[in-house]
Amino acid sequence: MTAVSPVRRRGPLAALLAALCGVLVLTGCSTGDDAVVQGQGNQIVAPGGQTVIRYDPPDERTPIGQVSGESLFGDGEIDLSTYKGDVVVVNVWASWCPPCRKEAPELEKVYQETKDRGVQFVGIDFRDNRGSAEDFARDRGLTYPSIYDYGGRTLKALGVPVGAVPTTVILDRQLRPAVVYLKAIGEQELRDEVLRVAAEGDKQ
């Protein structure tokens, strides 16, 4: 197992990422051979026992870097910068991850319900057999795109805590991390947070 290390960023986010990089705890679906494993159910646990990290207020958030990668289906490049102005939900998944199998249809449902509010979903398929990943996406009717990221290059560029699969990150309309879920996420919880972040833009 190979843990995915967040990149260093300046400001309050940098301090949090540095701490998380050293102490993220993993069980359940892991991302690599070097991950620290301790018994904590099936979630990563951040400092203070957090599995959900919110970056508020918005004006203290830091934009992500240049995040792009090859489409899972090989039909071009996906560049998150093209979605600036939208709320972007980034879901890290793999076909071998049991929680992802339950989570994926719920993500698709929330995407269909929120895309008219200027919300885009993007998957990052990590350390996966490509054929199995393609079948996974087809079988679950996923209509939003995914980046194929076997080696983790895209995850490193994203620059947020990612220690296991699944992880979900909600980026605001300026492509700044607003919420990070270090766990599988349910439909209602995701819908509520996506609409909350989308409403931030409505007020600006």
Secondary structure, DSSP 8 states (H G I E B T S, - for coil): ---------SSHHHHHHHHHHHH-BB-SSB--TT--B--STTS-BBGGGBSEEE--SGGG-------EEEBTTSSSEEEGGGGTTSEEEEEEE-TT-HHHHHHHHHHHHHHHHHGGGSEEEEEEEES--HHHHHHHHHHTT--S-EEEETTSHHHHHH-S---BSSEEEEE-TTS-EEEEESS---HHHHHHHHHHHHHHHHH-
